[in-house]
Amino acid sequence: MGIENFGTHSLRKTWGYWTYKISKYNIGLIMDTFNHSSPNITLRYIGINQDQKDELYSIVQL
């Protein structure tokens, strides 16, 4: 299949990322599910970068 560097954490992170998007950015839900101590840890874990944060802020400001 040509997929490299794929493991159980890849599935966990992917689930967290898509649940975050589908839940309309409910970071508390994901944070609680992953048992993380802060939203920043969860956002970093699921791969939300600054560009995606900026996109979210632009949507909220509309």
CHARMM-style PDB file with segment names, atoms N, HN, CA, C and O in Angstrom:
ATOM      1  N   MET     1       0.814  -1.186   0.000  1.00  0.00      PROA
ATOM      2  CA  MET     1       0.000   0.000   0.000  1.00  0.00      PROA
ATOM      3  C   MET     1       0.862   1.256   0.000  1.00  0.00      PROA
ATOM      4  O   MET     1       0.376   2.328  -0.361  1.00  0.00      PROA
ATOM      5  N   GLY     2       2.087   1.155   0.382  1.00  0.00      PROA
ATOM      6  HN  GLY     2       2.482   0.284   0.675  1.00  0.00      PROA
ATOM      7  CA  GLY     2       2.963   2.316   0.379  1.00  0.00      PROA
ATOM      8  C   GLY     2       2.806   3.234   1.584  1.00  0.00      PROA
ATOM      9  O   GLY     2       3.271   4.374   1.557  1.00  0.00      PROA
ATOM     10  N   ILE     3       2.161   2.755   2.635  1.00  0.00      PROA
ATOM     11  HN  ILE     3       1.784   1.829   2.657  1.00  0.00      PROA
ATOM     12  CA  ILE     3       1.971   3.571   3.838  1.00  0.00      PROA
ATOM     13  C   ILE     3       3.128   3.296   4.793  1.00  0.00      PROA
ATOM     14  O   ILE     3       3.393   2.149   5.154  1.00  0.00      PROA
ATOM     15  N   GLU     4       3.805   4.351   5.190  1.00  0.00      PROA
ATOM     16  HN  GLU     4       3.590   5.283   4.897  1.00  0.00      PROA
ATOM     17  CA  GLU     4       4.914   4.217   6.130  1.00  0.00      PROA
ATOM     18  C   GLU     4       4.589   4.940   7.425  1.00  0.00      PROA
ATOM     19  O   GLU     4       3.751   5.841   7.458  1.00  0.00      PROA
ATOM     20  N   ASN     5       5.268   4.531   8.497  1.00  0.00      PROA
ATOM     21  HN  ASN     5       5.949   3.799   8.471  1.00  0.00      PROA
ATOM     22  CA  ASN     5       5.098   5.171   9.809  1.00  0.00      PROA
ATOM     23  C   ASN     5       3.641   5.196  10.243  1.00  0.00      PROA
ATOM     24  O   ASN     5       3.108   6.256  10.569  1.00  0.00      PROA
ATOM     25  N   PHE     6       3.007   4.056  10.249  1.00  0.00      PROA
ATOM     26  HN  PHE     6       3.440   3.195   9.984  1.00  0.00      PROA
ATOM     27  CA  PHE     6       1.601   3.954  10.599  1.00  0.00      PROA
ATOM     28  C   PHE     6       1.464   2.980  11.761  1.00  0.00      PROA
ATOM     29  O   PHE     6       1.986   1.866  11.710  1.00  0.00      PROA
ATOM     30  N   GLY     7       0.757   3.406  12.813  1.00  0.00      PROA
ATOM     31  HN  GLY     7       0.334   4.311  12.854  1.00  0.00      PROA
ATOM     32  CA  GLY     7       0.574   2.549  13.975  1.00  0.00      PROA
ATOM     33  C   GLY     7      -0.725   2.857  14.677  1.00  0.00      PROA
ATOM     34  O   GLY     7      -1.564   3.591  14.154  1.00  0.00      PROA
ATOM     35  N   THR     8      -0.896   2.293  15.870  1.00  0.00      PROA
ATOM     36  HN  THR     8      -0.215   1.697  16.295  1.00  0.00      PROA
ATOM     37  CA  THR     8      -2.140   2.491  16.610  1.00  0.00      PROA
ATOM     38  C   THR     8      -2.351   3.952  16.988  1.00  0.00      PROA
ATOM     39  O   THR     8      -3.486   4.426  17.031  1.00  0.00      PROA
ATOM     40  N   HSD     9      -1.265   4.665  17.262  1.00  0.00      PROA
ATOM     41  HN  HSD     9      -0.343   4.280  17.228  1.00  0.00      PROA
ATOM     42  CA  HSD     9      -1.419   6.083  17.596  1.00  0.00      PROA
ATOM     43  C   HSD     9      -1.883   6.883  16.385  1.00  0.00      PROA
ATOM     44  O   HSD     9      -2.561   7.900  16.534  1.00  0.00      PROA
ATOM     45  N   SER    10      -1.526   6.434  15.201  1.00  0.00      PROA
ATOM     46  HN  SER    10      -0.975   5.608  15.080  1.00  0.00      PROA
ATOM     47  CA  SER    10      -2.000   7.108  13.983  1.00  0.00      PROA
ATOM     48  C   SER    10      -3.516   7.067  13.920  1.00  0.00      PROA
ATOM     49  O   SER    10      -4.153   8.068  13.592  1.00  0.00      PROA
ATOM     50  N   LEU    11      -4.100   5.914  14.233  1.00  0.00      PROA
ATOM     51  HN  LEU    11      -3.582   5.101  14.499  1.00  0.00      PROA
ATOM     52  CA  LEU    11      -5.557   5.783  14.229  1.00  0.00      PROA
ATOM     53  C   LEU    11      -6.186   6.648  15.318  1.00  0.00      PROA
ATOM     54  O   LEU    11      -7.214   7.287  15.094  1.00  0.00      PROA
ATOM     55  N   ARG    12      -5.565   6.665  16.496  1.00  0.00      PROA
ATOM     56  HN  ARG    12      -4.730   6.146  16.678  1.00  0.00      PROA
ATOM     57  CA  ARG    12      -6.075   7.466  17.623  1.00  0.00      PROA
ATOM     58  C   ARG    12      -6.047   8.958  17.281  1.00  0.00      PROA
ATOM     59  O   ARG    12      -7.015   9.677  17.527  1.00  0.00      PROA
ATOM     60  N   LYS    13      -4.937   9.411  16.717  1.00  0.00      PROA
ATOM     61  HN  LYS    13      -4.150   8.827  16.517  1.00  0.00      PROA
ATOM     62  CA  LYS    13      -4.810  10.821  16.349  1.00  0.00      PROA
ATOM     63  C   LYS    13      -5.785  11.187  15.240  1.00  0.00      PROA
ATOM     64  O   LYS    13      -6.391  12.258  15.270  1.00  0.00      PROA
ATOM     65  N   THR    14      -5.937  10.303  14.264  1.00  0.00      PROA
ATOM     66  HN  THR    14      -5.445   9.433  14.240  1.00  0.00      PROA
ATOM     67  CA  THR    14      -6.881  10.562  13.172  1.00  0.00      PROA
ATOM     68  C   THR    14      -8.302  10.641  13.699  1.00  0.00      PROA
ATOM     69  O   THR    14      -9.066  11.519  13.297  1.00  0.00      PROA
ATOM     70  N   TRP    15      -8.663   9.734  14.594  1.00  0.00      PROA
ATOM     71  HN  TRP    15      -8.042   9.021  14.920  1.00  0.00      PROA
ATOM     72  CA  TRP    15      -9.995   9.782  15.202  1.00  0.00      PROA
ATOM     73  C   TRP    15     -10.194  11.111  15.933  1.00  0.00      PROA
ATOM     74  O   TRP    15     -11.237  11.751  15.800  1.00  0.00      PROA
ATOM     75  N   GLY    16      -9.195  11.517  16.699  1.00  0.00      PROA
ATOM     76  HN  GLY    16      -8.348  10.997  16.808  1.00  0.00      PROA
ATOM     77  CA  GLY    16      -9.284  12.777  17.440  1.00  0.00      PROA
ATOM     78  C   GLY    16      -9.428  13.967  16.513  1.00  0.00      PROA
ATOM     79  O   GLY    16     -10.241  14.857  16.765  1.00  0.00      PROA
ATOM     80  N   TYR    17      -8.648  13.992  15.444  1.00  0.00      PROA
ATOM     81  HN  TYR    17      -7.988  13.269  15.240  1.00  0.00      PROA
ATOM     82  CA  TYR    17      -8.699  15.099  14.488  1.00  0.00      PROA
ATOM     83  C   TYR    17     -10.089  15.214  13.856  1.00  0.00      PROA
ATOM     84  O   TYR    17     -10.672  16.297  13.827  1.00  0.00      PROA
ATOM     85  N   TRP    18     -10.612  14.105  13.354  1.00  0.00      PROA
ATOM     86  HN  TRP    18     -10.138  13.224  13.378  1.00  0.00      PROA
ATOM     87  CA  TRP    18     -11.904  14.159  12.663  1.00  0.00      PROA
ATOM     88  C   TRP    18     -13.069  14.363  13.637  1.00  0.00      PROA
ATOM     89  O   TRP    18     -14.057  15.005  13.282  1.00  0.00      PROA
ATOM     90  N   THR    19     -12.970  13.838  14.835  1.00  0.00      PROA
ATOM     91  HN  THR    19     -12.167  13.317  15.124  1.00  0.00      PROA
ATOM     92  CA  THR    19     -14.011  14.096  15.834  1.00  0.00      PROA
ATOM     93  C   THR    19     -14.003  15.563  16.221  1.00  0.00      PROA
ATOM     94  O   THR    19     -15.065  16.152  16.422  1.00  0.00      PROA
ATOM     95  N   TYR    20     -12.833  16.161  16.328  1.00  0.00      PROA
ATOM     96  HN  TYR    20     -11.970  15.683  16.164  1.00  0.00      PROA
ATOM     97  CA  TYR    20     -12.691  17.589  16.611  1.00  0.00      PROA
ATOM     98  C   TYR    20     -13.397  18.408  15.532  1.00  0.00      PROA
ATOM     99  O   TYR    20     -14.138  19.340  15.845  1.00  0.00      PROA
ATOM    100  N   LYS    21     -13.169  18.064  14.269  1.00  0.00      PROA
ATOM    101  HN  LYS    21     -12.567  17.307  14.016  1.00  0.00      PROA
ATOM    102  CA  LYS    21     -13.807  18.784  13.158  1.00  0.00      PROA
ATOM    103  C   LYS    21     -15.318  18.555  13.135  1.00  0.00      PROA
ATOM    104  O   LYS    21     -16.085  19.510  13.019  1.00  0.00      PROA
ATOM    105  N   ILE    22     -15.749  17.301  13.244  1.00  0.00      PROA
ATOM    106  HN  ILE    22     -15.126  16.524  13.338  1.00  0.00      PROA
ATOM    107  CA  ILE    22     -17.178  16.958  13.169  1.00  0.00      PROA
ATOM    108  C   ILE    22     -17.953  17.558  14.339  1.00  0.00      PROA
ATOM    109  O   ILE    22     -19.115  17.937  14.194  1.00  0.00      PROA
ATOM    110  N   SER    23     -17.298  17.640  15.508  1.00  0.00      PROA
ATOM    111  HN  SER    23     -16.354  17.332  15.626  1.00  0.00      PROA
ATOM    112  CA  SER    23     -17.966  18.168  16.704  1.00  0.00      PROA
ATOM    113  C   SER    23     -17.969  19.695  16.732  1.00  0.00      PROA
ATOM    114  O   SER    23     -18.302  20.307  17.747  1.00  0.00      PROA
ATOM    115  N   LYS    24     -17.598  20.293  15.618  1.00  0.00      PROA
ATOM    116  HN  LYS    24     -17.328  19.796  14.794  1.00  0.00      PROA
ATOM    117  CA  LYS    24     -17.528  21.754  15.506  1.00  0.00      PROA
ATOM    118  C   LYS    24     -16.533  22.325  16.505  1.00  0.00      PROA
ATOM    119  O   LYS    24     -16.818  23.294  17.208  1.00  0.00      PROA
ATOM    120  N   TYR    25     -15.351  21.699  16.551  1.00  0.00      PROA
ATOM    121  HN  TYR    25     -15.119  20.912  15.979  1.00  0.00      PROA
ATOM    122  CA  TYR    25     -14.205  22.195  17.323  1.00  0.00      PROA
ATOM    123  C   TYR    25     -14.401  22.114  18.834  1.00  0.00      PROA
ATOM    124  O   TYR    25     -13.945  22.986  19.574  1.00  0.00      PROA
ATOM    125  N   ASN    26     -15.082  21.061  19.287  1.00  0.00      PROA
ATOM    126  HN  ASN    26     -15.452  20.352  18.687  1.00  0.00      PROA
ATOM    127  CA  ASN    26     -15.288  20.840  20.719  1.00  0.00      PROA
ATOM    128  C   ASN    26     -14.037  20.192  21.316  1.00  0.00      PROA
ATOM    129  O   ASN    26     -13.977  18.973  21.473  1.00  0.00      PROA
ATOM    130  N   ILE    27     -13.056  21.007  21.641  1.00  0.00      PROA
ATOM    131  HN  ILE    27     -13.106  21.997  21.514  1.00  0.00      PROA
ATOM    132  CA  ILE    27     -11.783  20.490  22.139  1.00  0.00      PROA
ATOM    133  C   ILE    27     -11.946  19.807  23.498  1.00  0.00      PROA
ATOM    134  O   ILE    27     -11.188  18.893  23.823  1.00  0.00      PROA
ATOM    135  N   GLY    28     -12.919  20.238  24.287  1.00  0.00      PROA
ATOM    136  HN  GLY    28     -13.534  20.980  24.023  1.00  0.00      PROA
ATOM    137  CA  GLY    28     -13.164  19.614  25.591  1.00  0.00      PROA
ATOM    138  C   GLY    28     -13.519  18.148  25.463  1.00  0.00      PROA
ATOM    139  O   GLY    28     -13.085  17.329  26.274  1.00  0.00      PROA
ATOM    140  N   LEU    29     -14.296  17.810  24.461  1.00  0.00      PROA
ATOM    141  HN  LEU    29     -14.648  18.475  23.802  1.00  0.00      PROA
ATOM    142  CA  LEU    29     -14.688  16.423  24.216  1.00  0.00      PROA
ATOM    143  C   LEU    29     -13.463  15.566  23.912  1.00  0.00      PROA
ATOM    144  O   LEU    29     -13.297  14.482  24.472  1.00  0.00      PROA
ATOM    145  N   ILE    30     -12.620  16.055  23.033  1.00  0.00      PROA
ATOM    146  HN  ILE    30     -12.754  16.936  22.578  1.00  0.00      PROA
ATOM    147  CA  ILE    30     -11.436  15.301  22.645  1.00  0.00      PROA
ATOM    148  C   ILE    30     -10.442  15.233  23.803  1.00  0.00      PROA
ATOM    149  O   ILE    30      -9.860  14.183  24.073  1.00  0.00      PROA
ATOM    150  N   MET    31     -10.259  16.356  24.476  1.00  0.00      PROA
ATOM    151  HN  MET    31     -10.732  17.209  24.257  1.00  0.00      PROA
ATOM    152  CA  MET    31      -9.341  16.431  25.604  1.00  0.00      PROA
ATOM    153  C   MET    31      -9.732  15.419  26.685  1.00  0.00      PROA
ATOM    154  O   MET    31      -8.876  14.717  27.223  1.00  0.00      PROA
ATOM    155  N   ASP    32     -11.013  15.349  26.996  1.00  0.00      PROA
ATOM    156  HN  ASP    32     -11.709  15.919  26.559  1.00  0.00      PROA
ATOM    157  CA  ASP    32     -11.506  14.421  28.012  1.00  0.00      PROA
ATOM    158  C   ASP    32     -11.321  12.966  27.562  1.00  0.00      PROA
ATOM    159  O   ASP    32     -10.914  12.113  28.351  1.00  0.00      PROA
ATOM    160  N   THR    33     -11.616  12.699  26.314  1.00  0.00      PROA
ATOM    161  HN  THR    33     -11.946  13.392  25.673  1.00  0.00      PROA
ATOM    162  CA  THR    33     -11.483  11.339  25.782  1.00  0.00      PROA
ATOM    163  C   THR    33     -10.035  10.864  25.842  1.00  0.00      PROA
ATOM    164  O   THR    33      -9.772   9.708  26.177  1.00  0.00      PROA
ATOM    165  N   PHE    34      -9.098  11.751  25.520  1.00  0.00      PROA
ATOM    166  HN  PHE    34      -9.312  12.690  25.248  1.00  0.00      PROA
ATOM    167  CA  PHE    34      -7.682  11.394  25.537  1.00  0.00      PROA
ATOM    168  C   PHE    34      -7.053  11.543  26.912  1.00  0.00      PROA
ATOM    169  O   PHE    34      -5.883  11.210  27.102  1.00  0.00      PROA
ATOM    170  N   ASN    35      -7.822  12.042  27.872  1.00  0.00      PROA
ATOM    171  HN  ASN    35      -8.772  12.312  27.718  1.00  0.00      PROA
ATOM    172  CA  ASN    35      -7.326  12.252  29.232  1.00  0.00      PROA
ATOM    173  C   ASN    35      -6.112  13.183  29.256  1.00  0.00      PROA
ATOM    174  O   ASN    35      -5.145  12.946  29.979  1.00  0.00      PROA
ATOM    175  N   HSD    36      -6.183  14.248  28.451  1.00  0.00      PROA
ATOM    176  HN  HSD    36      -6.969  14.441  27.864  1.00  0.00      PROA
ATOM    177  CA  HSD    36      -5.118  15.250  28.432  1.00  0.00      PROA
ATOM    178  C   HSD    36      -5.419  16.325  29.468  1.00  0.00      PROA
ATOM    179  O   HSD    36      -6.577  16.554  29.818  1.00  0.00      PROA
ATOM    180  N   SER    37      -4.373  16.980  29.955  1.00  0.00      PROA
ATOM    181  HN  SER    37      -3.432  16.794  29.671  1.00  0.00      PROA
ATOM    182  CA  SER    37      -4.538  17.974  31.014  1.00  0.00      PROA
ATOM    183  C   SER    37      -4.796  19.386  30.497  1.00  0.00      PROA
ATOM    184  O   SER    37      -5.175  20.262  31.273  1.00  0.00      PROA
ATOM    185  N   SER    38      -4.595  19.623  29.191  1.00  0.00      PROA
ATOM    186  HN  SER    38      -4.286  18.911  28.561  1.00  0.00      PROA
ATOM    187  CA  SER    38      -4.857  20.961  28.667  1.00  0.00      PROA
ATOM    188  C   SER    38      -5.241  20.889  27.189  1.00  0.00      PROA
ATOM    189  O   SER    38      -4.860  19.955  26.484  1.00  0.00      PROA
ATOM    190  N   PRO    39      -5.999  21.883  26.731  1.00  0.00      PROA
ATOM    191  CA  PRO    39      -6.374  21.933  25.312  1.00  0.00      PROA
ATOM    192  C   PRO    39      -5.156  22.027  24.395  1.00  0.00      PROA
ATOM    193  O   PRO    39      -5.165  21.466  23.299  1.00  0.00      PROA
ATOM    194  N   ASN    40      -4.109  22.732  24.830  1.00  0.00      PROA
ATOM    195  HN  ASN    40      -4.102  23.188  25.720  1.00  0.00      PROA
ATOM    196  CA  ASN    40      -2.912  22.869  23.994  1.00  0.00      PROA
ATOM    197  C   ASN    40      -2.254  21.523  23.707  1.00  0.00      PROA
ATOM    198  O   ASN    40      -1.795  21.281  22.591  1.00  0.00      PROA
ATOM    199  N   ILE    41      -2.208  20.665  24.692  1.00  0.00      PROA
ATOM    200  HN  ILE    41      -2.581  20.861  25.598  1.00  0.00      PROA
ATOM    201  CA  ILE    41      -1.637  19.336  24.499  1.00  0.00      PROA
ATOM    202  C   ILE    41      -2.460  18.562  23.476  1.00  0.00      PROA
ATOM    203  O   ILE    41      -1.905  17.916  22.587  1.00  0.00      PROA
ATOM    204  N   THR    42      -3.768  18.627  23.601  1.00  0.00      PROA
ATOM    205  HN  THR    42      -4.219  19.152  24.324  1.00  0.00      PROA
ATOM    206  CA  THR    42      -4.652  17.906  22.688  1.00  0.00      PROA
ATOM    207  C   THR    42      -4.541  18.442  21.268  1.00  0.00      PROA
ATOM    208  O   THR    42      -4.464  17.665  20.316  1.00  0.00      PROA
ATOM    209  N   LEU    43      -4.531  19.755  21.120  1.00  0.00      PROA
ATOM    210  HN  LEU    43      -4.593  20.385  21.893  1.00  0.00      PROA
ATOM    211  CA  LEU    43      -4.414  20.350  19.786  1.00  0.00      PROA
ATOM    212  C   LEU    43      -3.096  19.948  19.122  1.00  0.00      PROA
ATOM    213  O   LEU    43      -3.070  19.618  17.936  1.00  0.00      PROA
ATOM    214  N   ARG    44      -2.027  19.975  19.871  1.00  0.00      PROA
ATOM    215  HN  ARG    44      -2.048  20.243  20.834  1.00  0.00      PROA
ATOM    216  CA  ARG    44      -0.729  19.573  19.332  1.00  0.00      PROA
ATOM    217  C   ARG    44      -0.749  18.089  18.963  1.00  0.00      PROA
ATOM    218  O   ARG    44      -0.218  17.695  17.924  1.00  0.00      PROA
ATOM    219  N   TYR    45      -1.361  17.276  19.814  1.00  0.00      PROA
ATOM    220  HN  TYR    45      -1.792  17.596  20.658  1.00  0.00      PROA
ATOM    221  CA  TYR    45      -1.418  15.828  19.597  1.00  0.00      PROA
ATOM    222  C   TYR    45      -2.175  15.475  18.314  1.00  0.00      PROA
ATOM    223  O   TYR    45      -1.757  14.587  17.572  1.00  0.00      PROA
ATOM    224  N   ILE    46      -3.281  16.165  18.055  1.00  0.00      PROA
ATOM    225  HN  ILE    46      -3.621  16.886  18.659  1.00  0.00      PROA
ATOM    226  CA  ILE    46      -4.066  15.832  16.856  1.00  0.00      PROA
ATOM    227  C   ILE    46      -3.608  16.597  15.624  1.00  0.00      PROA
ATOM    228  O   ILE    46      -4.174  16.433  14.543  1.00  0.00      PROA
ATOM    229  N   GLY    47      -2.587  17.429  15.779  1.00  0.00      PROA
ATOM    230  HN  GLY    47      -2.127  17.562  16.657  1.00  0.00      PROA
ATOM    231  CA  GLY    47      -1.963  18.050  14.622  1.00  0.00      PROA
ATOM    232  C   GLY    47      -2.595  19.331  14.134  1.00  0.00      PROA
ATOM    233  O   GLY    47      -2.461  19.677  12.960  1.00  0.00      PROA
ATOM    234  N   ILE    48      -3.279  20.040  15.005  1.00  0.00      PROA
ATOM    235  HN  ILE    48      -3.388  19.759  15.959  1.00  0.00      PROA
ATOM    236  CA  ILE    48      -3.850  21.325  14.613  1.00  0.00      PROA
ATOM    237  C   ILE    48      -2.720  22.348  14.626  1.00  0.00      PROA
ATOM    238  O   ILE    48      -2.122  22.604  15.671  1.00  0.00      PROA
ATOM    239  N   ASN    49      -2.431  22.928  13.477  1.00  0.00      PROA
ATOM    240  HN  ASN    49      -2.918  22.721  12.628  1.00  0.00      PROA
ATOM    241  CA  ASN    49      -1.337  23.895  13.397  1.00  0.00      PROA
ATOM    242  C   ASN    49      -1.873  25.326  13.329  1.00  0.00      PROA
ATOM    243  O   ASN    49      -3.085  25.544  13.339  1.00  0.00      PROA
ATOM    244  N   GLN    50      -0.991  26.262  13.262  1.00  0.00      PROA
ATOM    245  HN  GLN    50      -0.007  26.085  13.254  1.00  0.00      PROA
ATOM    246  CA  GLN    50      -1.367  27.669  13.303  1.00  0.00      PROA
ATOM    247  C   GLN    50      -2.271  28.067  12.134  1.00  0.00      PROA
ATOM    248  O   GLN    50      -3.194  28.859  12.322  1.00  0.00      PROA
ATOM    249  N   ASP    51      -2.029  27.545  10.954  1.00  0.00      PROA
ATOM    250  HN  ASP    51      -1.279  26.901  10.801  1.00  0.00      PROA
ATOM    251  CA  ASP    51      -2.884  27.859   9.805  1.00  0.00      PROA
ATOM    252  C   ASP    51      -4.328  27.445  10.056  1.00  0.00      PROA
ATOM    253  O   ASP    51      -5.258  28.184   9.734  1.00  0.00      PROA
ATOM    254  N   GLN    52      -4.509  26.266  10.629  1.00  0.00      PROA
ATOM    255  HN  GLN    52      -3.754  25.665  10.890  1.00  0.00      PROA
ATOM    256  CA  GLN    52      -5.854  25.794  10.925  1.00  0.00      PROA
ATOM    257  C   GLN    52      -6.493  26.639  12.022  1.00  0.00      PROA
ATOM    258  O   GLN    52      -7.699  26.882  11.991  1.00  0.00      PROA
ATOM    259  N   LYS    53      -5.700  27.087  12.989  1.00  0.00      PROA
ATOM    260  HN  LYS    53      -4.720  26.889  13.015  1.00  0.00      PROA
ATOM    261  CA  LYS    53      -6.227  27.971  14.026  1.00  0.00      PROA
ATOM    262  C   LYS    53      -6.683  29.293  13.407  1.00  0.00      PROA
ATOM    263  O   LYS    53      -7.754  29.807  13.729  1.00  0.00      PROA
ATOM    264  N   ASP    54      -5.853  29.834  12.515  1.00  0.00      PROA
ATOM    265  HN  ASP    54      -4.982  29.417  12.254  1.00  0.00      PROA
ATOM    266  CA  ASP    54      -6.203  31.087  11.848  1.00  0.00      PROA
ATOM    267  C   ASP    54      -7.489  30.942  11.041  1.00  0.00      PROA
ATOM    268  O   ASP    54      -8.329  31.841  11.031  1.00  0.00      PROA
ATOM    269  N   GLU    55      -7.635  29.809  10.366  1.00  0.00      PROA
ATOM    270  HN  GLU    55      -6.952  29.078  10.373  1.00  0.00      PROA
ATOM    271  CA  GLU    55      -8.861  29.553   9.592  1.00  0.00      PROA
ATOM    272  C   GLU    55     -10.077  29.516  10.517  1.00  0.00      PROA
ATOM    273  O   GLU    55     -11.122  30.081  10.194  1.00  0.00      PROA
ATOM    274  N   LEU    56      -9.945  28.862  11.649  1.00  0.00      PROA
ATOM    275  HN  LEU    56      -9.096  28.402  11.911  1.00  0.00      PROA
ATOM    276  CA  LEU    56     -11.038  28.805  12.611  1.00  0.00      PROA
ATOM    277  C   LEU    56     -11.401  30.211  13.102  1.00  0.00      PROA
ATOM    278  O   LEU    56     -12.580  30.557  13.177  1.00  0.00      PROA
ATOM    279  N   TYR    57     -10.400  31.010  13.433  1.00  0.00      PROA
ATOM    280  HN  TYR    57      -9.443  30.729  13.373  1.00  0.00      PROA
ATOM    281  CA  TYR    57     -10.656  32.366  13.932  1.00  0.00      PROA
ATOM    282  C   TYR    57     -11.356  33.212  12.881  1.00  0.00      PROA
ATOM    283  O   TYR    57     -12.217  34.025  13.216  1.00  0.00      PROA
ATOM    284  N   SER    58     -11.001  33.033  11.619  1.00  0.00      PROA
ATOM    285  HN  SER    58     -10.301  32.373  11.346  1.00  0.00      PROA
ATOM    286  CA  SER    58     -11.645  33.813  10.549  1.00  0.00      PROA
ATOM    287  C   SER    58     -13.098  33.402  10.394  1.00  0.00      PROA
ATOM    288  O   SER    58     -13.940  34.244  10.082  1.00  0.00      PROA
ATOM    289  N   ILE    59     -13.419  32.119  10.605  1.00  0.00      PROA
ATOM    290  HN  ILE    59     -12.735  31.435  10.859  1.00  0.00      PROA
ATOM    291  CA  ILE    59     -14.809  31.658  10.532  1.00  0.00      PROA
ATOM    292  C   ILE    59     -15.610  32.236  11.675  1.00  0.00      PROA
ATOM    293  O   ILE    59     -16.742  32.677  11.480  1.00  0.00      PROA
ATOM    294  N   VAL    60     -15.036  32.241  12.869  1.00  0.00      PROA
ATOM    295  HN  VAL    60     -14.116  31.883  13.028  1.00  0.00      PROA
ATOM    296  CA  VAL    60     -15.729  32.727  14.063  1.00  0.00      PROA
ATOM    297  C   VAL    60     -16.001  34.227  13.958  1.00  0.00      PROA
ATOM    298  O   VAL    60     -17.033  34.695  14.439  1.00  0.00      PROA
ATOM    299  N   GLN    61     -15.106  34.981  13.343  1.00  0.00      PROA
ATOM    300  HN  GLN    61     -14.269  34.600  12.951  1.00  0.00      PROA
ATOM    301  CA  GLN    61     -15.250  36.427  13.252  1.00  0.00      PROA
ATOM    302  C   GLN    61     -16.295  36.854  12.223  1.00  0.00      PROA
ATOM    303  O   GLN    61     -16.704  38.015  12.216  1.00  0.00      PROA
ATOM    304  N   LEU    62     -16.729  35.953  11.368  1.00  0.00      PROA
ATOM    305  HN  LEU    62     -16.397  35.010  11.374  1.00  0.00      PROA
ATOM    306  CA  LEU    62     -17.726  36.308  10.352  1.00  0.00      PROA
ATOM    307  C   LEU    62     -19.023  36.608  10.950  1.00  0.00      PROA
ATOM    308  OT1 LEU    62     -19.974  36.926  10.235  1.00  0.00      PROA
TER     309      LEU     62
END
